[in-house]
Amino acid sequence: MSKEKELKQFPRLESDEDAERFVEETDLSEYDFSDFQPMSFEFAPKDKAITLRLSEPLLNAVKDRASKEGIPYQRYIRHILEKDVQDPR
């Protein structure tokens, strides 16, 4: 009878230093990656601002979606724009 090893859940890491220490000191093969999602990191400076007028229902829908993604709604809008312009279509 084979016994499968139960995978650990990732701890909440509060800082870059915590993450670096965790990766250096941990056997990652013991952890469950199944809930991980791709993520992009913002390195370019945000040096231009725009004004965008939206209907209230559309803005509320954007805020709701951003909340479900766990990010501020303006970052969510930027993420959607970046994703769209990178799509090679």
PDB file of N, CA, C and O in Angstrom:
ATOM      1  N   MET A   1       0.853  -1.168   0.000  1.00  0.00           N
ATOM      2  CA  MET A   1       0.000   0.000   0.000  1.00  0.00           C
ATOM      3  C   MET A   1       0.903   1.237   0.000  1.00  0.00           C
ATOM      4  O   MET A   1       1.742   1.398   0.887  1.00  0.00           O
ATOM      5  N   SER A   2       0.723   2.128  -1.022  1.00  0.00           N
ATOM      6  CA  SER A   2       1.570   3.322  -1.081  1.00  0.00           C
ATOM      7  C   SER A   2       0.880   4.483  -0.393  1.00  0.00           C
ATOM      8  O   SER A   2      -0.323   4.698  -0.538  1.00  0.00           O
ATOM      9  N   LYS A   3       1.654   5.199   0.335  1.00  0.00           N
ATOM     10  CA  LYS A   3       1.128   6.334   1.074  1.00  0.00           C
ATOM     11  C   LYS A   3       1.684   7.600   0.432  1.00  0.00           C
ATOM     12  O   LYS A   3       2.895   7.820   0.451  1.00  0.00           O
ATOM     13  N   GLU A   4       0.799   8.448  -0.144  1.00  0.00           N
ATOM     14  CA  GLU A   4       1.259   9.684  -0.760  1.00  0.00           C
ATOM     15  C   GLU A   4       1.547  10.715   0.312  1.00  0.00           C
ATOM     16  O   GLU A   4       0.833  10.829   1.308  1.00  0.00           O
ATOM     17  N   LYS A   5       2.613  11.461   0.080  1.00  0.00           N
ATOM     18  CA  LYS A   5       3.000  12.507   1.019  1.00  0.00           C
ATOM     19  C   LYS A   5       2.035  13.689   0.875  1.00  0.00           C
ATOM     20  O   LYS A   5       1.798  14.167  -0.234  1.00  0.00           O
ATOM     21  N   GLU A   6       1.486  14.151   1.986  1.00  0.00           N
ATOM     22  CA  GLU A   6       0.589  15.305   1.956  1.00  0.00           C
ATOM     23  C   GLU A   6       1.422  16.571   1.809  1.00  0.00           C
ATOM     24  O   GLU A   6       2.377  16.801   2.551  1.00  0.00           O
ATOM     25  N   LEU A   7       1.030  17.393   0.822  1.00  0.00           N
ATOM     26  CA  LEU A   7       1.780  18.616   0.549  1.00  0.00           C
ATOM     27  C   LEU A   7       1.365  19.722   1.503  1.00  0.00           C
ATOM     28  O   LEU A   7       0.200  19.831   1.885  1.00  0.00           O
ATOM     29  N   LYS A   8       2.338  20.540   1.879  1.00  0.00           N
ATOM     30  CA  LYS A   8       2.108  21.653   2.802  1.00  0.00           C
ATOM     31  C   LYS A   8       1.545  22.863   2.055  1.00  0.00           C
ATOM     32  O   LYS A   8       1.774  23.030   0.857  1.00  0.00           O
ATOM     33  N   GLN A   9       0.817  23.690   2.770  1.00  0.00           N
ATOM     34  CA  GLN A   9       0.350  24.965   2.231  1.00  0.00           C
ATOM     35  C   GLN A   9       1.427  26.010   2.495  1.00  0.00           C
ATOM     36  O   GLN A   9       2.156  25.925   3.483  1.00  0.00           O
ATOM     37  N   PHE A  10       1.523  26.994   1.608  1.00  0.00           N
ATOM     38  CA  PHE A  10       2.521  28.039   1.765  1.00  0.00           C
ATOM     39  C   PHE A  10       2.157  28.975   2.909  1.00  0.00           C
ATOM     40  O   PHE A  10       0.987  29.309   3.098  1.00  0.00           O
ATOM     41  N   PRO A  11       3.156  29.394   3.668  1.00  0.00           N
ATOM     42  CA  PRO A  11       2.898  30.378   4.731  1.00  0.00           C
ATOM     43  C   PRO A  11       2.728  31.765   4.118  1.00  0.00           C
ATOM     44  O   PRO A  11       3.156  32.003   2.989  1.00  0.00           O
ATOM     45  N   ARG A  12       2.118  32.655   4.841  1.00  0.00           N
ATOM     46  CA  ARG A  12       2.005  34.047   4.394  1.00  0.00           C
ATOM     47  C   ARG A  12       3.349  34.728   4.666  1.00  0.00           C
ATOM     48  O   ARG A  12       3.849  34.725   5.791  1.00  0.00           O
ATOM     49  N   LEU A  13       3.913  35.303   3.619  1.00  0.00           N
ATOM     50  CA  LEU A  13       5.212  35.966   3.734  1.00  0.00           C
ATOM     51  C   LEU A  13       4.974  37.468   3.703  1.00  0.00           C
ATOM     52  O   LEU A  13       4.346  37.984   2.779  1.00  0.00           O
ATOM     53  N   GLU A  14       5.475  38.163   4.708  1.00  0.00           N
ATOM     54  CA  GLU A  14       5.168  39.581   4.897  1.00  0.00           C
ATOM     55  C   GLU A  14       6.152  40.533   4.231  1.00  0.00           C
ATOM     56  O   GLU A  14       5.876  41.728   4.126  1.00  0.00           O
ATOM     57  N   SER A  15       7.295  40.026   3.781  1.00  0.00           N
ATOM     58  CA  SER A  15       8.287  40.928   3.192  1.00  0.00           C
ATOM     59  C   SER A  15       9.124  40.168   2.165  1.00  0.00           C
ATOM     60  O   SER A  15       9.088  38.939   2.106  1.00  0.00           O
ATOM     61  N   ASP A  16       9.871  40.912   1.364  1.00  0.00           N
ATOM     62  CA  ASP A  16      10.796  40.286   0.423  1.00  0.00           C
ATOM     63  C   ASP A  16      11.826  39.451   1.171  1.00  0.00           C
ATOM     64  O   ASP A  16      12.204  38.368   0.726  1.00  0.00           O
ATOM     65  N   GLU A  17      12.271  39.964   2.303  1.00  0.00           N
ATOM     66  CA  GLU A  17      13.266  39.238   3.098  1.00  0.00           C
ATOM     67  C   GLU A  17      12.710  37.899   3.575  1.00  0.00           C
ATOM     68  O   GLU A  17      13.405  36.884   3.545  1.00  0.00           O
ATOM     69  N   ASP A  18      11.440  37.905   4.017  1.00  0.00           N
ATOM     70  CA  ASP A  18      10.800  36.652   4.439  1.00  0.00           C
ATOM     71  C   ASP A  18      10.748  35.663   3.277  1.00  0.00           C
ATOM     72  O   ASP A  18      11.027  34.477   3.455  1.00  0.00           O
ATOM     73  N   ALA A  19      10.394  36.147   2.097  1.00  0.00           N
ATOM     74  CA  ALA A  19      10.295  35.287   0.914  1.00  0.00           C
ATOM     75  C   ALA A  19      11.655  34.725   0.539  1.00  0.00           C
ATOM     76  O   ALA A  19      11.780  33.536   0.248  1.00  0.00           O
ATOM     77  N   GLU A  20      12.672  35.573   0.545  1.00  0.00           N
ATOM     78  CA  GLU A  20      14.018  35.115   0.202  1.00  0.00           C
ATOM     79  C   GLU A  20      14.507  34.051   1.190  1.00  0.00           C
ATOM     80  O   GLU A  20      15.078  33.037   0.787  1.00  0.00           O
ATOM     81  N   ARG A  21      14.283  34.285   2.464  1.00  0.00           N
ATOM     82  CA  ARG A  21      14.694  33.329   3.491  1.00  0.00           C
ATOM     83  C   ARG A  21      13.931  32.011   3.316  1.00  0.00           C
ATOM     84  O   ARG A  21      14.518  30.934   3.416  1.00  0.00           O
ATOM     85  N   PHE A  22      12.633  32.099   3.056  1.00  0.00           N
ATOM     86  CA  PHE A  22      11.814  30.904   2.883  1.00  0.00           C
ATOM     87  C   PHE A  22      12.342  30.052   1.726  1.00  0.00           C
ATOM     88  O   PHE A  22      12.496  28.838   1.864  1.00  0.00           O
ATOM     89  N   VAL A  23      12.621  30.696   0.581  1.00  0.00           N
ATOM     90  CA  VAL A  23      13.089  29.961  -0.598  1.00  0.00           C
ATOM     91  C   VAL A  23      14.468  29.354  -0.356  1.00  0.00           C
ATOM     92  O   VAL A  23      14.744  28.239  -0.799  1.00  0.00           O
ATOM     93  N   GLU A  24      15.331  30.081   0.344  1.00  0.00           N
ATOM     94  CA  GLU A  24      16.682  29.576   0.611  1.00  0.00           C
ATOM     95  C   GLU A  24      16.682  28.393   1.573  1.00  0.00           C
ATOM     96  O   GLU A  24      17.506  27.488   1.439  1.00  0.00           O
ATOM     97  N   GLU A  25      15.773  28.390   2.537  1.00  0.00           N
ATOM     98  CA  GLU A  25      15.830  27.416   3.627  1.00  0.00           C
ATOM     99  C   GLU A  25      14.819  26.277   3.503  1.00  0.00           C
ATOM    100  O   GLU A  25      14.790  25.394   4.360  1.00  0.00           O
ATOM    101  N   THR A  26      13.995  26.276   2.464  1.00  0.00           N
ATOM    102  CA  THR A  26      12.874  25.343   2.410  1.00  0.00           C
ATOM    103  C   THR A  26      12.999  24.377   1.243  1.00  0.00           C
ATOM    104  O   THR A  26      13.460  24.752   0.165  1.00  0.00           O
ATOM    105  N   ASP A  27      12.590  23.141   1.458  1.00  0.00           N
ATOM    106  CA  ASP A  27      12.475  22.166   0.378  1.00  0.00           C
ATOM    107  C   ASP A  27      11.111  22.393  -0.279  1.00  0.00           C
ATOM    108  O   ASP A  27      10.084  21.964   0.246  1.00  0.00           O
ATOM    109  N   LEU A  28      11.109  23.065  -1.420  1.00  0.00           N
ATOM    110  CA  LEU A  28       9.847  23.444  -2.066  1.00  0.00           C
ATOM    111  C   LEU A  28       9.066  22.249  -2.600  1.00  0.00           C
ATOM    112  O   LEU A  28       7.882  22.381  -2.911  1.00  0.00           O
ATOM    113  N   SER A  29       9.702  21.095  -2.711  1.00  0.00           N
ATOM    114  CA  SER A  29       8.982  19.909  -3.186  1.00  0.00           C
ATOM    115  C   SER A  29       7.939  19.442  -2.170  1.00  0.00           C
ATOM    116  O   SER A  29       7.100  18.600  -2.491  1.00  0.00           O
ATOM    117  N   GLU A  30       7.982  19.971  -0.965  1.00  0.00           N
ATOM    118  CA  GLU A  30       7.020  19.609   0.081  1.00  0.00           C
ATOM    119  C   GLU A  30       5.749  20.459   0.028  1.00  0.00           C
ATOM    120  O   GLU A  30       4.825  20.249   0.814  1.00  0.00           O
ATOM    121  N   TYR A  31       5.704  21.423  -0.907  1.00  0.00           N
ATOM    122  CA  TYR A  31       4.602  22.385  -0.926  1.00  0.00           C
ATOM    123  C   TYR A  31       3.703  22.212  -2.132  1.00  0.00           C
ATOM    124  O   TYR A  31       4.130  21.762  -3.195  1.00  0.00           O
ATOM    125  N   ASP A  32       2.455  22.579  -1.943  1.00  0.00           N
ATOM    126  CA  ASP A  32       1.416  22.467  -2.960  1.00  0.00           C
ATOM    127  C   ASP A  32       1.366  23.737  -3.811  1.00  0.00           C
ATOM    128  O   ASP A  32       1.037  24.808  -3.302  1.00  0.00           O
ATOM    129  N   PHE A  33       1.689  23.628  -5.097  1.00  0.00           N
ATOM    130  CA  PHE A  33       1.677  24.761  -6.018  1.00  0.00           C
ATOM    131  C   PHE A  33       0.376  24.837  -6.822  1.00  0.00           C
ATOM    132  O   PHE A  33       0.251  25.705  -7.686  1.00  0.00           O
ATOM    133  N   SER A  34      -0.577  23.971  -6.568  1.00  0.00           N
ATOM    134  CA  SER A  34      -1.767  23.869  -7.427  1.00  0.00           C
ATOM    135  C   SER A  34      -2.624  25.130  -7.440  1.00  0.00           C
ATOM    136  O   SER A  34      -3.331  25.361  -8.421  1.00  0.00           O
ATOM    137  N   ASP A  35      -2.594  25.946  -6.408  1.00  0.00           N
ATOM    138  CA  ASP A  35      -3.399  27.172  -6.373  1.00  0.00           C
ATOM    139  C   ASP A  35      -2.652  28.392  -6.907  1.00  0.00           C
ATOM    140  O   ASP A  35      -3.219  29.483  -6.964  1.00  0.00           O
ATOM    141  N   PHE A  36      -1.394  28.223  -7.296  1.00  0.00           N
ATOM    142  CA  PHE A  36      -0.614  29.359  -7.785  1.00  0.00           C
ATOM    143  C   PHE A  36      -1.154  29.842  -9.122  1.00  0.00           C
ATOM    144  O   PHE A  36      -1.626  29.052  -9.939  1.00  0.00           O
ATOM    145  N   GLN A  37      -1.077  31.140  -9.333  1.00  0.00           N
ATOM    146  CA  GLN A  37      -1.502  31.753 -10.579  1.00  0.00           C
ATOM    147  C   GLN A  37      -0.359  32.607 -11.117  1.00  0.00           C
ATOM    148  O   GLN A  37       0.425  33.159 -10.345  1.00  0.00           O
ATOM    149  N   PRO A  38      -0.265  32.714 -12.450  1.00  0.00           N
ATOM    150  CA  PRO A  38       0.780  33.576 -13.012  1.00  0.00           C
ATOM    151  C   PRO A  38       0.613  35.009 -12.513  1.00  0.00           C
ATOM    152  O   PRO A  38      -0.500  35.477 -12.276  1.00  0.00           O
ATOM    153  N   MET A  39       1.728  35.681 -12.364  1.00  0.00           N
ATOM    154  CA  MET A  39       1.687  37.049 -11.844  1.00  0.00           C
ATOM    155  C   MET A  39       2.712  37.881 -12.585  1.00  0.00           C
ATOM    156  O   MET A  39       3.806  37.409 -12.895  1.00  0.00           O
ATOM    157  N   SER A  40       2.357  39.107 -12.862  1.00  0.00           N
ATOM    158  CA  SER A  40       3.338  39.997 -13.474  1.00  0.00           C
ATOM    159  C   SER A  40       3.760  41.022 -12.439  1.00  0.00           C
ATOM    160  O   SER A  40       2.991  41.401 -11.555  1.00  0.00           O
ATOM    161  N   PHE A  41       4.991  41.456 -12.571  1.00  0.00           N
ATOM    162  CA  PHE A  41       5.526  42.427 -11.636  1.00  0.00           C
ATOM    163  C   PHE A  41       5.776  43.729 -12.372  1.00  0.00           C
ATOM    164  O   PHE A  41       6.250  43.734 -13.508  1.00  0.00           O
ATOM    165  N   GLU A  42       5.458  44.815 -11.722  1.00  0.00           N
ATOM    166  CA  GLU A  42       5.559  46.129 -12.339  1.00  0.00           C
ATOM    167  C   GLU A  42       6.900  46.761 -11.999  1.00  0.00           C
ATOM    168  O   GLU A  42       7.140  47.160 -10.860  1.00  0.00           O
ATOM    169  N   PHE A  43       7.775  46.850 -13.002  1.00  0.00           N
ATOM    170  CA  PHE A  43       9.085  47.434 -12.783  1.00  0.00           C
ATOM    171  C   PHE A  43       9.210  48.830 -13.381  1.00  0.00           C
ATOM    172  O   PHE A  43       9.959  49.663 -12.871  1.00  0.00           O
ATOM    173  N   ALA A  44       8.481  49.084 -14.458  1.00  0.00           N
ATOM    174  CA  ALA A  44       8.589  50.387 -15.121  1.00  0.00           C
ATOM    175  C   ALA A  44       7.953  51.464 -14.245  1.00  0.00           C
ATOM    176  O   ALA A  44       6.899  51.236 -13.651  1.00  0.00           O
ATOM    177  N   PRO A  45       8.585  52.635 -14.161  1.00  0.00           N
ATOM    178  CA  PRO A  45       7.996  53.717 -13.363  1.00  0.00           C
ATOM    179  C   PRO A  45       6.691  54.197 -13.989  1.00  0.00           C
ATOM    180  O   PRO A  45       6.543  54.220 -15.210  1.00  0.00           O
ATOM    181  N   LYS A  46       5.771  54.569 -13.150  1.00  0.00           N
ATOM    182  CA  LYS A  46       4.493  55.117 -13.613  1.00  0.00           C
ATOM    183  C   LYS A  46       4.636  56.627 -13.576  1.00  0.00           C
ATOM    184  O   LYS A  46       4.415  57.252 -12.539  1.00  0.00           O
ATOM    185  N   ASP A  47       5.008  57.218 -14.715  1.00  0.00           N
ATOM    186  CA  ASP A  47       5.318  58.641 -14.730  1.00  0.00           C
ATOM    187  C   ASP A  47       4.312  59.482 -15.516  1.00  0.00           C
ATOM    188  O   ASP A  47       4.499  60.690 -15.664  1.00  0.00           O
ATOM    189  N   LYS A  48       3.259  58.859 -16.016  1.00  0.00           N
ATOM    190  CA  LYS A  48       2.217  59.593 -16.739  1.00  0.00           C
ATOM    191  C   LYS A  48       0.862  59.265 -16.113  1.00  0.00           C
ATOM    192  O   LYS A  48       0.606  58.130 -15.710  1.00  0.00           O
ATOM    193  N   ALA A  49       0.014  60.266 -16.041  1.00  0.00           N
ATOM    194  CA  ALA A  49      -1.329  60.076 -15.490  1.00  0.00           C
ATOM    195  C   ALA A  49      -2.350  60.396 -16.581  1.00  0.00           C
ATOM    196  O   ALA A  49      -2.114  61.236 -17.449  1.00  0.00           O
ATOM    197  N   ILE A  50      -3.488  59.708 -16.515  1.00  0.00           N
ATOM    198  CA  ILE A  50      -4.575  59.989 -17.443  1.00  0.00           C
ATOM    199  C   ILE A  50      -5.861  60.183 -16.652  1.00  0.00           C
ATOM    200  O   ILE A  50      -5.967  59.767 -15.498  1.00  0.00           O
ATOM    201  N   THR A  51      -6.831  60.820 -17.291  1.00  0.00           N
ATOM    202  CA  THR A  51      -8.172  60.932 -16.717  1.00  0.00           C
ATOM    203  C   THR A  51      -9.094  60.106 -17.604  1.00  0.00           C
ATOM    204  O   THR A  51      -9.049  60.209 -18.830  1.00  0.00           O
ATOM    205  N   LEU A  52      -9.906  59.309 -16.989  1.00  0.00           N
ATOM    206  CA  LEU A  52     -10.777  58.405 -17.729  1.00  0.00           C
ATOM    207  C   LEU A  52     -12.173  58.488 -17.134  1.00  0.00           C
ATOM    208  O   LEU A  52     -12.363  58.253 -15.940  1.00  0.00           O
ATOM    209  N   ARG A  53     -13.142  58.822 -17.966  1.00  0.00           N
ATOM    210  CA  ARG A  53     -14.520  58.905 -17.482  1.00  0.00           C
ATOM    211  C   ARG A  53     -15.227  57.591 -17.796  1.00  0.00           C
ATOM    212  O   ARG A  53     -15.208  57.119 -18.933  1.00  0.00           O
ATOM    213  N   LEU A  54     -15.855  57.003 -16.767  1.00  0.00           N
ATOM    214  CA  LEU A  54     -16.579  55.743 -16.907  1.00  0.00           C
ATOM    215  C   LEU A  54     -17.977  55.902 -16.332  1.00  0.00           C
ATOM    216  O   LEU A  54     -18.224  56.744 -15.469  1.00  0.00           O
ATOM    217  N   SER A  55     -18.880  55.077 -16.828  1.00  0.00           N
ATOM    218  CA  SER A  55     -20.207  55.063 -16.207  1.00  0.00           C
ATOM    219  C   SER A  55     -20.071  54.456 -14.809  1.00  0.00           C
ATOM    220  O   SER A  55     -19.160  53.671 -14.547  1.00  0.00           O
ATOM    221  N   GLU A  56     -20.974  54.823 -13.932  1.00  0.00           N
ATOM    222  CA  GLU A  56     -20.915  54.288 -12.564  1.00  0.00           C
ATOM    223  C   GLU A  56     -21.042  52.769 -12.537  1.00  0.00           C
ATOM    224  O   GLU A  56     -20.305  52.118 -11.796  1.00  0.00           O
ATOM    225  N   PRO A  57     -21.963  52.168 -13.332  1.00  0.00           N
ATOM    226  CA  PRO A  57     -22.037  50.696 -13.318  1.00  0.00           C
ATOM    227  C   PRO A  57     -20.738  50.027 -13.784  1.00  0.00           C
ATOM    228  O   PRO A  57     -20.327  49.008 -13.228  1.00  0.00           O
ATOM    229  N   LEU A  58     -20.087  50.608 -14.817  1.00  0.00           N
ATOM    230  CA  LEU A  58     -18.835  50.025 -15.288  1.00  0.00           C
ATOM    231  C   LEU A  58     -17.755  50.159 -14.220  1.00  0.00           C
ATOM    232  O   LEU A  58     -17.028  49.200 -13.961  1.00  0.00           O
ATOM    233  N   LEU A  59     -17.638  51.312 -13.604  1.00  0.00           N
ATOM    234  CA  LEU A  59     -16.641  51.500 -12.547  1.00  0.00           C
ATOM    235  C   LEU A  59     -16.897  50.548 -11.380  1.00  0.00           C
ATOM    236  O   LEU A  59     -15.958  49.969 -10.834  1.00  0.00           O
ATOM    237  N   ASN A  60     -18.158  50.385 -10.999  1.00  0.00           N
ATOM    238  CA  ASN A  60     -18.480  49.451  -9.911  1.00  0.00           C
ATOM    239  C   ASN A  60     -18.107  48.021 -10.279  1.00  0.00           C
ATOM    240  O   ASN A  60     -17.618  47.266  -9.439  1.00  0.00           O
ATOM    241  N   ALA A  61     -18.340  47.649 -11.542  1.00  0.00           N
ATOM    242  CA  ALA A  61     -17.977  46.299 -11.997  1.00  0.00           C
ATOM    243  C   ALA A  61     -16.462  46.116 -11.965  1.00  0.00           C
ATOM    244  O   ALA A  61     -15.971  45.063 -11.558  1.00  0.00           O
ATOM    245  N   VAL A  62     -15.722  47.140 -12.394  1.00  0.00           N
ATOM    246  CA  VAL A  62     -14.254  47.087 -12.365  1.00  0.00           C
ATOM    247  C   VAL A  62     -13.770  46.965 -10.919  1.00  0.00           C
ATOM    248  O   VAL A  62     -12.899  46.147 -10.625  1.00  0.00           O
ATOM    249  N   LYS A  63     -14.323  47.760 -10.028  1.00  0.00           N
ATOM    250  CA  LYS A  63     -13.921  47.705  -8.614  1.00  0.00           C
ATOM    251  C   LYS A  63     -14.229  46.337  -8.012  1.00  0.00           C
ATOM    252  O   LYS A  63     -13.444  45.806  -7.226  1.00  0.00           O
ATOM    253  N   ASP A  64     -15.374  45.772  -8.384  1.00  0.00           N
ATOM    254  CA  ASP A  64     -15.751  44.451  -7.879  1.00  0.00           C
ATOM    255  C   ASP A  64     -14.766  43.387  -8.364  1.00  0.00           C
ATOM    256  O   ASP A  64     -14.317  42.546  -7.585  1.00  0.00           O
ATOM    257  N   ARG A  65     -14.437  43.432  -9.651  1.00  0.00           N
ATOM    258  CA  ARG A  65     -13.491  42.457 -10.207  1.00  0.00           C
ATOM    259  C   ARG A  65     -12.114  42.624  -9.568  1.00  0.00           C
ATOM    260  O   ARG A  65     -11.459  41.636  -9.237  1.00  0.00           O
ATOM    261  N   ALA A  66     -11.676  43.865  -9.395  1.00  0.00           N
ATOM    262  CA  ALA A  66     -10.379  44.123  -8.766  1.00  0.00           C
ATOM    263  C   ALA A  66     -10.356  43.582  -7.339  1.00  0.00           C
ATOM    264  O   ALA A  66      -9.364  43.002  -6.898  1.00  0.00           O
ATOM    265  N   SER A  67     -11.452  43.778  -6.632  1.00  0.00           N
ATOM    266  CA  SER A  67     -11.545  43.271  -5.262  1.00  0.00           C
ATOM    267  C   SER A  67     -11.425  41.749  -5.242  1.00  0.00           C
ATOM    268  O   SER A  67     -10.753  41.189  -4.375  1.00  0.00           O
ATOM    269  N   LYS A  68     -12.069  41.084  -6.186  1.00  0.00           N
ATOM    270  CA  LYS A  68     -11.977  39.616  -6.263  1.00  0.00           C
ATOM    271  C   LYS A  68     -10.559  39.165  -6.588  1.00  0.00           C
ATOM    272  O   LYS A  68     -10.135  38.090  -6.165  1.00  0.00           O
ATOM    273  N   GLU A  69      -9.817  39.993  -7.347  1.00  0.00           N
ATOM    274  CA  GLU A  69      -8.423  39.683  -7.673  1.00  0.00           C
ATOM    275  C   GLU A  69      -7.489  40.067  -6.525  1.00  0.00           C
ATOM    276  O   GLU A  69      -6.325  39.667  -6.502  1.00  0.00           O
ATOM    277  N   GLY A  70      -8.010  40.847  -5.574  1.00  0.00           N
ATOM    278  CA  GLY A  70      -7.206  41.248  -4.419  1.00  0.00           C
ATOM    279  C   GLY A  70      -6.244  42.380  -4.703  1.00  0.00           C
ATOM    280  O   GLY A  70      -5.197  42.483  -4.065  1.00  0.00           O
ATOM    281  N   ILE A  71      -6.595  43.242  -5.669  1.00  0.00           N
ATOM    282  CA  ILE A  71      -5.718  44.365  -5.997  1.00  0.00           C
ATOM    283  C   ILE A  71      -6.539  45.647  -6.089  1.00  0.00           C
ATOM    284  O   ILE A  71      -7.751  45.580  -6.294  1.00  0.00           O
ATOM    285  N   PRO A  72      -5.912  46.809  -5.943  1.00  0.00           N
ATOM    286  CA  PRO A  72      -6.633  48.079  -6.095  1.00  0.00           C
ATOM    287  C   PRO A  72      -7.174  48.225  -7.527  1.00  0.00           C
ATOM    288  O   PRO A  72      -6.579  47.714  -8.476  1.00  0.00           O
ATOM    289  N   TYR A  73      -8.295  48.920  -7.668  1.00  0.00           N
ATOM    290  CA  TYR A  73      -8.954  48.964  -8.971  1.00  0.00           C
ATOM    291  C   TYR A  73      -8.136  49.679 -10.034  1.00  0.00           C
ATOM    292  O   TYR A  73      -8.216  49.307 -11.205  1.00  0.00           O
ATOM    293  N   GLN A  74      -7.353  50.690  -9.675  1.00  0.00           N
ATOM    294  CA  GLN A  74      -6.538  51.362 -10.693  1.00  0.00           C
ATOM    295  C   GLN A  74      -5.418  50.440 -11.187  1.00  0.00           C
ATOM    296  O   GLN A  74      -5.087  50.451 -12.373  1.00  0.00           O
ATOM    297  N   ARG A  75      -4.843  49.659 -10.302  1.00  0.00           N
ATOM    298  CA  ARG A  75      -3.844  48.675 -10.720  1.00  0.00           C
ATOM    299  C   ARG A  75      -4.500  47.625 -11.613  1.00  0.00           C
ATOM    300  O   ARG A  75      -3.902  47.175 -12.590  1.00  0.00           O
ATOM    301  N   TYR A  76      -5.723  47.239 -11.276  1.00  0.00           N
ATOM    302  CA  TYR A  76      -6.452  46.266 -12.105  1.00  0.00           C
ATOM    303  C   TYR A  76      -6.670  46.815 -13.518  1.00  0.00           C
ATOM    304  O   TYR A  76      -6.473  46.094 -14.496  1.00  0.00           O
ATOM    305  N   ILE A  77      -7.071  48.075 -13.634  1.00  0.00           N
ATOM    306  CA  ILE A  77      -7.265  48.692 -14.952  1.00  0.00           C
ATOM    307  C   ILE A  77      -5.946  48.676 -15.723  1.00  0.00           C
ATOM    308  O   ILE A  77      -5.924  48.323 -16.902  1.00  0.00           O
ATOM    309  N   ARG A  78      -4.852  49.054 -15.068  1.00  0.00           N
ATOM    310  CA  ARG A  78      -3.539  49.054 -15.725  1.00  0.00           C
ATOM    311  C   ARG A  78      -3.169  47.638 -16.158  1.00  0.00           C
ATOM    312  O   ARG A  78      -2.641  47.444 -17.253  1.00  0.00           O
ATOM    313  N   HIS A  79      -3.438  46.657 -15.316  1.00  0.00           N
ATOM    314  CA  HIS A  79      -3.147  45.259 -15.637  1.00  0.00           C
ATOM    315  C   HIS A  79      -3.914  44.824 -16.887  1.00  0.00           C
ATOM    316  O   HIS A  79      -3.343  44.178 -17.767  1.00  0.00           O
ATOM    317  N   ILE A  80      -5.188  45.167 -16.973  1.00  0.00           N
ATOM    318  CA  ILE A  80      -5.998  44.795 -18.128  1.00  0.00           C
ATOM    319  C   ILE A  80      -5.459  45.468 -19.393  1.00  0.00           C
ATOM    320  O   ILE A  80      -5.383  44.834 -20.445  1.00  0.00           O
ATOM    321  N   LEU A  81      -5.089  46.733 -19.298  1.00  0.00           N
ATOM    322  CA  LEU A  81      -4.528  47.441 -20.453  1.00  0.00           C
ATOM    323  C   LEU A  81      -3.204  46.807 -20.896  1.00  0.00           C
ATOM    324  O   LEU A  81      -2.990  46.580 -22.087  1.00  0.00           O
ATOM    325  N   GLU A  82      -2.323  46.524 -19.942  1.00  0.00           N
ATOM    326  CA  GLU A  82      -1.038  45.911 -20.270  1.00  0.00           C
ATOM    327  C   GLU A  82      -1.235  44.551 -20.929  1.00  0.00           C
ATOM    328  O   GLU A  82      -0.572  44.229 -21.915  1.00  0.00           O
ATOM    329  N   LYS A  83      -2.139  43.766 -20.386  1.00  0.00           N
ATOM    330  CA  LYS A  83      -2.418  42.438 -20.923  1.00  0.00           C
ATOM    331  C   LYS A  83      -2.943  42.536 -22.349  1.00  0.00           C
ATOM    332  O   LYS A  83      -2.550  41.752 -23.213  1.00  0.00           O
ATOM    333  N   ASP A  84      -3.820  43.486 -22.595  1.00  0.00           N
ATOM    334  CA  ASP A  84      -4.418  43.627 -23.922  1.00  0.00           C
ATOM    335  C   ASP A  84      -3.390  44.064 -24.972  1.00  0.00           C
ATOM    336  O   ASP A  84      -3.385  43.528 -26.081  1.00  0.00           O
ATOM    337  N   VAL A  85      -2.537  45.008 -24.650  1.00  0.00           N
ATOM    338  CA  VAL A  85      -1.588  45.493 -25.643  1.00  0.00           C
ATOM    339  C   VAL A  85      -0.449  44.490 -25.870  1.00  0.00           C
ATOM    340  O   VAL A  85       0.234  44.570 -26.891  1.00  0.00           O
ATOM    341  N   GLN A  86      -0.233  43.564 -24.958  1.00  0.00           N
ATOM    342  CA  GLN A  86       0.786  42.527 -25.140  1.00  0.00           C
ATOM    343  C   GLN A  86       0.269  41.339 -25.937  1.00  0.00           C
ATOM    344  O   GLN A  86       1.060  40.518 -26.400  1.00  0.00           O
ATOM    345  N   ASP A  87      -1.044  41.234 -26.105  1.00  0.00           N
ATOM    346  CA  ASP A  87      -1.660  40.139 -26.844  1.00  0.00           C
ATOM    347  C   ASP A  87      -1.315  40.288 -28.332  1.00  0.00           C
ATOM    348  O   ASP A  87      -1.667  41.295 -28.947  1.00  0.00           O
ATOM    349  N   PRO A  88      -0.626  39.288 -28.918  1.00  0.00           N
ATOM    350  CA  PRO A  88      -0.187  39.423 -30.315  1.00  0.00           C
ATOM    351  C   PRO A  88      -1.321  39.377 -31.342  1.00  0.00           C
ATOM    352  O   PRO A  88      -1.128  39.787 -32.486  1.00  0.00           O
ATOM    353  N   ARG A  89      -2.476  38.895 -30.958  1.00  0.00           N
ATOM    354  CA  ARG A  89      -3.631  38.763 -31.863  1.00  0.00           C
ATOM    355  C   ARG A  89      -3.169  38.611 -33.271  1.00  0.00           C
ATOM    356  O   ARG A  89      -3.990  38.487 -34.180  1.00  0.00           O
TER     357      ARG A  89
END
